[in-house]
């Protein structure tokens, strides 16, 4: 949720953010009107309650023969206070509901527009060139027994798969490499729940415009998470954190589930866009003034992984309309996929400022002793999709695939994947 003070004191900033996202600007006026009603109702309640307290002292001090009439007045006043309290409660709920519909305020410099309006910040590495016709990851994966798509579909349906043999080992190696990198950077590893309660899913902003991407178990009122970001954001829900010694950093390892609604016909071959995958997600709780620096740090860890794995990639500044409701800024890193002759997203990292923390009531104590919302950030450090770029980038003419040196210690020294 956005800062109510910012909404009240700088509504044009909020309007500009909504406009850049292509979202409803009218929501800002709706929320402002609800805020006025909320404050008016609260003032009425507090005035009546003060009057009630003062009148109570009058009743207590009154002579016995006058008390009966005064008690009747006190009861009428009590009823008025109760009604005013209900109006204040209802007005607060109405304001919260309208304010929660406003998306996070984008950071200065984020490009306006939709998915196609991103800005490329840099391209890194050399795109692979081959003296032969390169195979795509599906052909490589099936010939090298990295995965089994047919049996995945037989067991679970379209966009499911088995990682088999070296494929299973390769994913575990990637995840362990990422985990070691995260540990070195001060992240605490967590294996997170993949089923969460509605308030956790909603608090992270995943039940808005992208709710159709989420698997829901109505009998249990639980949601399957599409990223461990959800559970990691809920980890400190309702808590006051001690950030005096620095940021709190977590690395969540989990299986992730996405319905991929509306993506029929897009990337249906192979393991690029699937319903289930594994991921190691970085998540940080930081002081708001440190959020942008932490965002750059998370991006640097992602880029180091991609570089050490020998992948050519680009970093893009995602446009406002493609951020999702929680992110104030998002960087995607996209690896070059030779068979498609284009870059495809492997990781993203988002600065959610205080948006999620306000919704989840996660705070820190300021120097004045008051509490204020923390900032939260997230970023992927490894996921199943990386196998696509690794296979295609490091393939050889005979159909084998060279394993990047940085991964070999996690595979018992294996240097080349060859057909069994």
Secondary structure by P-SEA (a helix, b strand, c coil): cccaaaaaccaaaaaaaaaaaccccaaaaaaaaaaaaaaaaaaaaaaaaaaaaaaaaaaaaccccaaaaaaaaaaaaaaaaaaaaaaaaaaaaaaaaaaaacccccccccccccccccccccccccccccccccccaaaaaaaaccccaaaaaaccccccccccaaaaaaaaaaaaaaaaaaaaabbbbbbccccccaaaaaaacccccccccccccccccbbbbccaaaaaaaccccccccccccbbbbbbbbbbbbccccccccccccccccccbbbbbbbbbccccaaaaaaaaaaaaaaaaaaaacccccccccccccccccccbbbbbbbbbccccbbbbccccccccaaaaaaabbbbbccccbbbbbbbbbbbcccccaaaaaaaaacccccccccccccccccccccccccc
